[in-house]
């Protein structure tokens, strides 16, 4: 049920680097939310035409969605953690990363021919 989606203007890294990034994000998201890693989905979209502050320097947008409620303490910790990972793995400065956190009602999240609510 948790999802972390990465969209970035950075060119596509090697396949092994992308796999490593997604596995790292998956494990971290599961830990932050206290949910099983077996439910976490990750997505990576490189080479997206993007601007930030009027420039095309490297930039990144993350979406983090989960069934239930994320607390302000959780979102702050995740912002710090995921900005650091994106900086280390993709070279995007942390001040050029936006993260959208979204809580979802269980009935609005489908899986396995049903929903979580």
C-alpha positions in Angstrom: 0.0 0.0 0.0 2.8 2.5 0.5 4.1 4.0 -2.7 7.1 6.1 -3.4 7.4 7.5 -7.0 10.5 9.4 -8.1 10.4 11.8 -11.1 13.6 13.5 -12.0 15.3 15.4 -14.8 18.4 13.4 -14.2 19.4 11.1 -17.1 18.7 7.4 -16.7 21.4 5.8 -14.4 22.7 2.3 -15.0 20.1 -0.4 -14.4 21.9 -1.7 -11.3 22.0 1.9 -9.8 18.2 2.3 -10.4 17.6 -1.1 -8.8 19.7 -0.2 -5.8 17.9 3.2 -5.4 14.5 1.6 -5.6 15.4 -1.2 -3.1 16.8 1.4 -0.7 13.7 3.6 -0.9 11.5 0.6 -0.5 13.2 -0.5 2.7 13.3 3.0 4.1 9.7 3.7 3.4 8.6 0.4 5.1 10.7 1.3 8.1 9.4 4.9 8.4 5.8 3.8 8.1 6.1 0.5 10.1 4.5 -1.4 7.3 5.7 -4.6 5.6 8.2 -4.2 2.8 6.1 -6.8 0.8 3.4 -4.0 0.4 5.7 -1.2 -0.7 5.8 -0.2 -4.4 8.4 2.0 -5.9 8.6 3.8 -9.3 11.3 5.7 -11.1 10.9 8.1 -14.0 14.2 9.6 -15.2 14.7 12.2 -18.0 11.5 14.1 -17.2 11.5 17.6 -18.6 11.4 19.7 -15.4 12.3 23.1 -14.1 12.7 24.5 -10.6 13.3 28.1 -9.6 13.3 28.9 -13.3 16.3 26.6 -14.2 16.7 23.2 -15.7 19.5 22.2 -13.3 18.9 18.7 -11.8 15.6 18.5 -9.9 13.5 15.7 -8.4 9.9 15.3 -7.3 8.8 12.5 -5.0 5.3 11.3 -4.2 4.8 9.3 -1.1 1.4 7.8 -0.5 0.1 5.4 2.1 -3.1 4.1 3.6 -3.6 5.6 7.0 -2.3 8.8 8.5 1.3 10.0 8.4 2.2 12.2 11.3 4.2 15.5 11.0 7.1 13.8 12.7 7.1 11.0 10.2 6.9 13.2 7.2 9.7 15.4 8.5 11.9 12.4 9.1 11.1 11.0 5.7 11.8 14.3 4.0 15.2 14.5 5.6 16.0 10.8 4.8 14.7 10.7 1.2 16.3 14.1 0.2 19.6 12.7 1.4 19.2 9.5 -0.6 18.3 11.4 -3.8 21.3 13.7 -3.3 23.7 10.8 -2.8 22.3 8.5 -5.5 21.2 11.0 -8.2 23.3 14.1 -7.4 20.2 16.3 -7.0 20.8 19.1 -4.4 18.5 18.6 -1.5 17.1 22.2 -2.0 15.9 21.0 -5.5 13.7 18.1 -4.2 10.0 18.5 -3.6 8.1 15.7 -1.8 4.4 15.3 -1.7 3.0 13.2 1.1 -0.6 11.9 0.7 -2.7 9.8 3.1 -5.2 7.5 1.4 -8.4 6.1 2.8 -8.3 2.3 2.7 -11.4 2.2 0.5 -9.6 4.4 -2.0 -6.6 2.0 -2.5 -7.2 -1.1 -4.5 -5.1 -4.3 -4.4 -5.6 -8.0 -5.2 -9.2 -7.5 -6.6 -10.3 -5.6 -3.4 -9.4 -2.6 -1.3 -7.8 -1.9 2.0 -11.0 -0.5 3.5 
